[in-house]
Amino acid sequence: MSATVRIDKWLWAARFFKTRSLAAAAIDSGKVRLVGERVKPARPLRLGDELSIDNGADSWEVLVLGLSEQRGAAPVARALYQETAASAARRGDAAEQRKLYREPGEMIKGRPSKHERRQLNKISGQE
């Protein structure tokens, strides 16, 4: 095992993104930061580095504990990092909020039908 790994490969191996392409796109758009600074996908990642990751659904602050270029099982991927306590608390609060208040359009996948659109309008008070 080498002392460094490309950050896009590590994000893919740690299962934060489904593909390396998605990981590289997130890095390029500034959704992944290393110690608060924007980086490029080829940036070498080392043990002990701190990452801020936003994949659209959730955001994490993690400490790198292991390096891997290969995507493995979920338990192996979880062993590559440790989430900070503040990040875990924030994600738990956000999950609780989503559980208490669901977005009206969350259940609809794709374009709403006429019936679904009328229900959405009724909920939002447009009708």
N, CA, C and O of each residue as an XYZ file, in Angstrom:
508
protein
N       0.851     -1.179      0.000
C       0.000      0.000      0.000
C       0.892      1.236      0.000
O       1.869      1.305      0.746
N       0.553      2.207     -0.839
C       1.369      3.411     -0.947
C       1.040      4.405      0.165
O       0.052      4.253      0.883
N       1.877      5.410      0.291
C       1.697      6.413      1.341
C       0.668      7.467      0.952
O       0.161      8.187      1.813
N       0.353      7.564     -0.350
C      -0.643      8.524     -0.819
C      -1.566      7.865     -1.841
O      -1.219      6.861     -2.463
N      -2.748      8.457     -1.997
C      -3.747      7.994     -2.973
C      -4.411      9.236     -3.548
O      -4.592     10.233     -2.850
N      -4.773      9.169     -4.822
C      -5.532     10.277     -5.419
C      -6.832     10.457     -4.648
O      -7.472      9.480     -4.259
N      -7.217     11.700     -4.431
C      -8.405     11.980     -3.619
C      -9.677     11.461     -4.287
O     -10.585     11.011     -3.589
N      -9.772     11.509     -5.626
C     -10.978     11.006     -6.285
C     -11.093      9.487     -6.159
O     -12.195      8.959     -6.013
N      -9.967      8.788     -6.214
C      -9.990      7.328     -6.026
C     -10.393      6.976     -4.599
O     -11.154      6.033     -4.379
N      -9.880      7.734     -3.629
C     -10.206      7.445     -2.235
C     -11.691      7.677     -1.954
O     -12.323      6.871     -1.271
N     -12.252      8.772     -2.473
C     -13.678      9.051     -2.259
C     -14.549      7.950     -2.852
O     -15.579      7.591     -2.282
N     -14.138      7.423     -3.986
C     -14.864      6.321     -4.613
C     -14.702      5.041     -3.785
O     -15.674      4.319     -3.566
N     -13.483      4.759     -3.328
C     -13.222      3.552     -2.535
C     -13.920      3.608     -1.182
O     -14.346      2.578     -0.661
N     -14.042      4.811     -0.607
C     -14.695      4.972      0.698
C     -16.215      5.055      0.554
O     -16.921      5.221      1.549
N     -16.719      4.941     -0.664
C     -18.153      4.879     -0.968
C     -18.916      6.161     -0.684
O     -20.088      6.111     -0.313
N     -18.272      7.303     -0.852
C     -18.982      8.568     -0.759
C     -19.666      8.884     -2.086
O     -20.678      9.585     -2.112
N     -19.112      8.363     -3.201
C     -19.670      8.558     -4.532
C     -19.702      7.221     -5.249
O     -18.859      6.358     -5.003
N     -20.686      7.044     -6.148
C     -20.843      5.772     -6.841
C     -19.772      5.533     -7.895
O     -19.406      4.387     -8.157
N     -19.268      6.598     -8.500
C     -18.240      6.454     -9.529
C     -17.119      7.455     -9.288
O     -17.292      8.444     -8.576
N     -15.971      7.182     -9.892
C     -14.856      8.123     -9.800
C     -15.183      9.402    -10.546
O     -14.734     10.482    -10.162
N     -15.964      9.284    -11.612
C     -16.346     10.468    -12.380
C     -17.177     11.421    -11.522
O     -16.969     12.633    -11.558
N     -18.119     10.872    -10.752
C     -18.925     11.705     -9.864
C     -18.058     12.339     -8.783
O     -18.260     13.498     -8.419
N     -17.101     11.585     -8.275
C     -16.190     12.115     -7.260
C     -15.352     13.253     -7.841
O     -15.189     14.292     -7.201
N     -14.823     13.063     -9.043
C     -14.000     14.097     -9.682
C     -14.833     15.345     -9.971
O     -14.347     16.464     -9.804
N     -16.081     15.162    -10.404
C     -16.954     16.307    -10.680
C     -17.251     17.084     -9.397
O     -17.284     18.315     -9.413
N     -17.468     16.378     -8.295
C     -17.728     17.040     -7.016
C     -16.495     17.810     -6.549
O     -16.617     18.904     -5.999
N     -15.323     17.249     -6.762
C     -14.080     17.924     -6.377
C     -13.903     19.190     -7.211
O     -13.571     20.250     -6.680
N     -14.126     19.073     -8.526
C     -13.978     20.229     -9.415
C     -14.959     21.344     -9.077
O     -14.634     22.522     -9.225
N     -16.168     20.979     -8.622
C     -17.178     21.994     -8.314
C     -17.026     22.562     -6.900
O     -17.806     23.427     -6.502
N     -16.037     22.090     -6.139
C     -15.766     22.650     -4.822
C     -16.566     22.022     -3.693
O     -16.606     22.579     -2.596
N     -17.204     20.882     -3.926
C     -18.001     20.234     -2.888
C     -17.153     19.350     -1.978
O     -17.631     18.861     -0.954
N     -15.914     19.151     -2.352
C     -14.971     18.403     -1.504
C     -13.813     19.342     -1.197
O     -13.197     19.911     -2.098
N     -13.531     19.490      0.088
C     -12.451     20.388      0.510
C     -11.503     19.651      1.444
O     -11.923     18.858      2.288
N     -10.235     19.926      1.277
C      -9.196     19.338      2.121
C      -8.697     20.438      3.047
O      -8.087     21.407      2.593
N      -8.951     20.292      4.324
C      -8.604     21.284      5.345
C      -9.139     22.668      4.945
O      -8.453     23.677      5.103
N     -10.363     22.698      4.429
C     -11.020     23.950      4.083
C     -10.640     24.558      2.751
O     -11.155     25.620      2.403
N      -9.756     23.927      1.990
C      -9.316     24.474      0.710
C      -9.767     23.598     -0.445
O      -9.835     22.375     -0.325
N     -10.072     24.238     -1.566
C     -10.438     23.488     -2.770
C      -9.219     22.729     -3.279
O      -8.085     23.190     -3.145
N      -9.465     21.567     -3.860
C      -8.378     20.745     -4.381
C      -8.749     20.250     -5.772
O      -9.869     20.451     -6.241
N      -7.792     19.604     -6.420
C      -8.026     18.985     -7.719
C      -8.150     17.477     -7.519
O      -7.676     16.956     -6.509
N      -8.782     16.757     -8.465
C      -8.989     15.313     -8.303
C      -7.705     14.500     -8.146
O      -7.717     13.455     -7.495
N      -6.613     14.954     -8.723
C      -5.356     14.201     -8.651
C      -4.557     14.503     -7.389
O      -3.464     13.962     -7.224
N      -5.056     15.335     -6.506
C      -4.349     15.720     -5.284
C      -4.092     14.485     -4.434
O      -5.026     13.724     -4.180
N      -2.862     14.255     -3.986
C      -2.591     13.096     -3.139
C      -3.190     13.274     -1.742
O      -3.101     14.346     -1.144
N      -3.787     12.225     -1.250
C      -4.403     12.218      0.075
C      -3.515     11.395      0.996
O      -3.017     10.340      0.601
N      -3.315     11.867      2.217
C      -2.456     11.178      3.175
C      -3.241     10.834      4.431
O      -4.318     11.382      4.669
N      -2.705      9.933      5.225
C      -3.334      9.591      6.496
C      -3.373     10.824      7.385
O      -2.409     11.587      7.442
N      -4.485     11.017      8.076
C      -4.626     12.144      8.984
C      -5.210     13.393      8.352
O      -5.471     14.365      9.060
N      -5.424     13.401      7.034
C      -6.016     14.566      6.383
C      -7.482     14.712      6.785
O      -8.162     13.722      7.054
N      -7.958     15.947      6.824
C      -9.352     16.231      7.164
C     -10.087     16.680      5.908
O      -9.648     17.602      5.221
N     -11.207     16.026      5.610
C     -11.993     16.331      4.422
C     -13.381     16.820      4.794
O     -13.971     16.358      5.771
N     -13.899     17.753      4.011
C     -15.301     18.157      4.076
C     -15.924     17.701      2.765
O     -15.477     18.105      1.692
N     -16.950     16.863      2.844
C     -17.540     16.242      1.667
C     -19.029     16.544      1.625
O     -19.735     16.350      2.615
N     -19.509     17.020      0.473
C     -20.928     17.262      0.250
C     -21.310     16.548     -1.039
O     -20.915     16.972     -2.125
N     -22.082     15.458     -0.922
C     -22.467     14.718     -2.125
C     -23.880     15.032     -2.585
O     -24.431     14.309     -3.415
N     -24.468     16.080     -2.070
C     -25.808     16.469     -2.477
C     -26.857     16.043     -1.469
O     -27.702     16.849     -1.079
N     -26.816     14.803     -1.044
C     -27.791     14.300     -0.073
C     -27.350     14.618      1.359
O     -28.173     15.011      2.186
N     -26.093     14.455      1.647
C     -25.552     14.683      2.985
C     -24.209     15.389      2.885
O     -23.620     15.487      1.808
N     -23.735     15.880      4.025
C     -22.384     16.430      4.069
C     -21.671     15.859      5.287
O     -22.262     15.706      6.357
N     -20.402     15.551      5.107
C     -19.593     14.934      6.148
C     -18.341     15.741      6.379
O     -17.866     16.451      5.492
N     -17.809     15.624      7.585
C     -16.457     16.063      7.907
C     -15.767     14.824      8.450
O     -16.163     14.289      9.485
N     -14.731     14.365      7.751
C     -14.100     13.101      8.111
C     -12.595     13.266      8.253
O     -11.987     14.184      7.701
N     -12.022     12.349      9.009
C     -10.585     12.235      9.198
C     -10.145     10.944      8.504
O     -10.713      9.883      8.761
N      -9.151     11.024      7.640
C      -8.692      9.866      6.871
C      -7.873      8.949      7.774
O      -6.848      9.358      8.320
N      -8.337      7.695      7.929
C      -7.640      6.699      8.763
C      -6.933      5.635      7.941
O      -6.003      4.991      8.427
N      -7.367      5.443      6.695
C      -6.775      4.422      5.840
C      -6.816      4.855      4.397
O      -7.623      5.703      4.015
N      -5.935      4.265      3.587
C      -5.868      4.601      2.167
C      -6.159      3.360      1.343
O      -5.692      2.266      1.658
N      -6.932      3.543      0.290
C      -7.237      2.436     -0.604
C      -7.569      2.982     -1.982
O      -8.215      4.022     -2.110
N      -7.120      2.270     -3.014
C      -7.452      2.629     -4.386
C      -8.520      1.707     -4.944
O      -8.998      1.909     -6.060
N      -8.901      0.687     -4.164
C      -9.878     -0.281     -4.639
C     -11.149     -0.182     -3.816
O     -11.108     -0.040     -2.594
N     -12.273     -0.258     -4.501
C     -13.563     -0.217     -3.829
C     -13.861     -1.609     -3.291
O     -13.832     -2.595     -4.027
N     -14.146     -1.673     -2.000
C     -14.411     -2.957     -1.374
C     -15.769     -2.974     -0.708
O     -16.654     -2.186     -1.044
N     -15.922     -3.872      0.231
C     -17.179     -4.006      0.962
C     -17.402     -2.770      1.840
O     -16.458     -2.052      2.170
N     -18.653     -2.537      2.207
C     -19.007     -1.366      3.012
C     -18.265     -1.325      4.352
O     -17.798     -0.252      4.733
N     -18.133     -2.437      5.086
C     -17.383     -2.367      6.351
C     -15.911     -1.976      6.147
O     -15.330     -1.283      6.983
N     -15.322     -2.416      5.049
C     -13.939     -2.050      4.741
C     -13.867     -0.559      4.418
O     -12.932      0.126      4.834
N     -14.851     -0.063      3.680
C     -14.882      1.358      3.321
C     -15.058      2.234      4.554
O     -14.436      3.292      4.647
N     -15.894      1.814      5.503
C     -16.099      2.596      6.722
C     -14.836      2.654      7.586
O     -14.670      3.579      8.380
N     -13.962      1.683      7.433
C     -12.719      1.666      8.212
C     -11.688      2.661      7.661
O     -10.668      2.910      8.303
N     -11.947      3.227      6.482
C     -11.003      4.170      5.874
C     -11.093      5.570      6.467
O     -10.188      6.381      6.274
N     -12.177      5.865      7.188
C     -12.360      7.214      7.716
C     -13.082      7.183      9.048
O     -13.678      6.174      9.428
N     -13.019      8.312      9.755
C     -13.762      8.496     10.996
C     -14.467      9.839     10.896
O     -13.831     10.865     10.656
N     -15.773      9.830     11.077
C     -16.545     11.062     11.013
C     -16.403     11.829     12.317
O     -16.384     11.227     13.390
N     -16.304     13.146     12.237
C     -16.199     13.955     13.449
C     -17.530     13.940     14.201
O     -18.583     13.710     13.606
N     -17.476     14.182     15.492
C     -18.685     14.163     16.325
C     -19.668     15.251     15.904
O     -20.877     15.021     15.883
N     -19.156     16.428     15.569
C     -20.028     17.533     15.147
C     -20.742     17.190     13.845
O     -21.922     17.503     13.682
N     -20.039     16.554     12.925
C     -20.629     16.169     11.646
C     -21.714     15.112     11.835
O     -22.774     15.183     11.213
N     -21.442     14.129     12.701
C     -22.430     13.074     12.954
C     -23.686     13.659     13.598
O     -24.801     13.267     13.252
N     -23.512     14.591     14.530
C     -24.658     15.231     15.186
C     -25.467     16.042     14.178
O     -26.697     15.998     14.188
N     -24.780     16.779     13.313
C     -25.460     17.592     12.307
C     -26.243     16.720     11.319
O     -27.375     17.045     10.961
N     -25.638     15.616     10.882
C     -26.340     14.709      9.959
C     -27.529     14.044     10.641
O     -28.558     13.819     10.004
N     -27.402     13.724     11.938
C     -28.513     13.136     12.686
C     -29.673     14.107     12.822
O     -30.833     13.719     12.686
N     -29.363     15.368     13.089
C     -30.397     16.404     13.188
C     -31.110     16.587     11.852
O     -32.333     16.719     11.806
N     -30.342     16.595     10.770
C     -30.938     16.765      9.445
C     -31.843     15.578      9.100
O     -32.906     15.760      8.507
N     -31.425     14.374      9.469
C     -32.245     13.188      9.217
C     -33.546     13.258     10.015
O     -34.610     12.885      9.518
N     -33.452     13.734     11.245
C     -34.643     13.875     12.085
C     -35.604     14.908     11.487
O     -36.818     14.705     11.480
N     -35.052     16.011     10.988
C     -35.886     17.033     10.347
C     -36.594     16.470      9.122
O     -37.777     16.733      8.908
N     -35.861     15.689      8.310
C     -36.480     15.084      7.120
C     -37.579     14.114      7.506
O     -38.571     13.970      6.792
N     -37.399     13.446      8.647
C     -38.403     12.492      9.102
C     -39.668     13.218      9.574
O     -40.785     12.768      9.316
N     -39.479     14.349     10.269
C     -40.619     15.105     10.789
C     -41.362     15.869      9.699
O     -42.592     15.916      9.702
N     -40.624     16.467      8.769
C     -41.272     17.239      7.712
C     -40.748     16.772      6.367
O     -39.591     17.008      6.018
N     -41.608     16.112      5.624
C     -41.217     15.641      4.295
C     -41.591     16.677      3.253
O     -42.647     17.304      3.331
N     -40.727     16.847      2.292
C     -41.019     17.733      1.182
C     -42.201     17.178      0.406
O     -42.274     15.966      0.202
N     -43.129     18.018     -0.032
C     -44.302     17.523     -0.746
C     -43.967     16.774     -2.033
O     -44.645     15.802     -2.364
N     -42.962     17.193     -2.748
C     -42.625     16.553     -4.009
C     -41.643     15.412     -3.882
O     -41.218     14.855     -4.895
N     -41.268     15.046     -2.669
C     -40.253     14.007     -2.461
C     -40.715     12.632     -2.938
O     -39.908     11.832     -3.410
N     -42.022     12.359     -2.813
C     -42.529     11.041     -3.183
C     -42.654     10.883     -4.692
O     -42.688      9.758     -5.189
N     -42.723     11.976     -5.424
C     -42.935     11.934     -6.874
C     -41.591     11.803     -7.571
O     -40.681     12.602     -7.349
N     -41.479     10.795     -8.409
C     -40.263     10.604     -9.181
C     -40.541     11.035    -10.614
O     -41.482     10.547    -11.240
N     -39.740     11.933    -11.124
C     -39.935     12.403    -12.486
C     -41.013     13.472    -12.553
O     -41.291     14.164    -11.574
N     -41.599     13.587    -13.701
C     -42.620     14.599    -13.935
C     -43.926     14.189    -13.271
O     -44.356     13.047    -13.429
N     -44.576     15.099    -12.524
C     -45.813     14.711    -11.860
C     -46.966     14.541    -12.847
O     -47.038     15.227    -13.867
N     -47.857     13.618    -12.524
C     -49.057     13.457    -13.327
C     -50.023     14.592    -13.007
O     -49.771     15.407    -12.118
N     -51.125     14.633    -13.739
C     -52.103     15.701    -13.514
C     -52.649     15.640    -12.088
O     -52.812     16.668    -11.431
N     -52.926     14.437    -11.623
C     -53.453     14.241    -10.276
C     -52.425     14.671     -9.226
O     -52.764     15.372     -8.273
N     -51.165     14.249     -9.403
C     -50.108     14.609     -8.462
C     -49.854     16.119     -8.454
O     -49.603     16.700     -7.398
N     -49.919     16.753     -9.630
C     -49.710     18.196     -9.704
C     -50.805     18.931     -8.937
O     -50.529     19.906     -8.238
N     -52.028     18.472     -9.064
C     -53.131     19.101     -8.333
C     -52.957     18.943     -6.832
O     -53.253     19.864     -6.071
N     -52.472     17.767     -6.397
C     -52.210     17.562     -4.972
C     -51.111     18.500     -4.478
O     -51.227     19.075     -3.396
N     -50.054     18.657     -5.259
C     -48.960     19.565     -4.895
C     -49.461     21.005     -4.798
O     -49.109     21.731     -3.868
N     -50.276     21.408     -5.755
C     -50.827     22.772     -5.731
C     -51.723     22.981     -4.506
O     -51.719     24.053     -3.901
N     -52.482     21.958     -4.152
C     -53.362     22.048     -2.992
C     -52.547     22.188     -1.705
O     -52.900     22.975     -0.826
N     -51.471     21.433     -1.600
C     -50.612     21.476     -0.410
C     -49.914     22.829     -0.301
O     -49.826     23.403      0.784
N     -49.417     23.335     -1.433
C     -48.655     24.593     -1.401
C     -49.555     25.823     -1.371
O     -49.061     26.942     -1.225
N     -50.865     25.637     -1.508
C     -51.799     26.747     -1.416
C     -51.931     27.554     -2.689
O     -52.376     28.701     -2.644
N     -51.556     26.983     -3.824
C     -51.669     27.704     -5.087
C     -53.045     27.584     -5.707
O     -53.354     28.306     -6.655
N     -53.859     26.711     -5.211
C     -55.158     26.484     -5.813
C     -56.273     26.908     -4.925
O     -57.439     26.779     -5.295
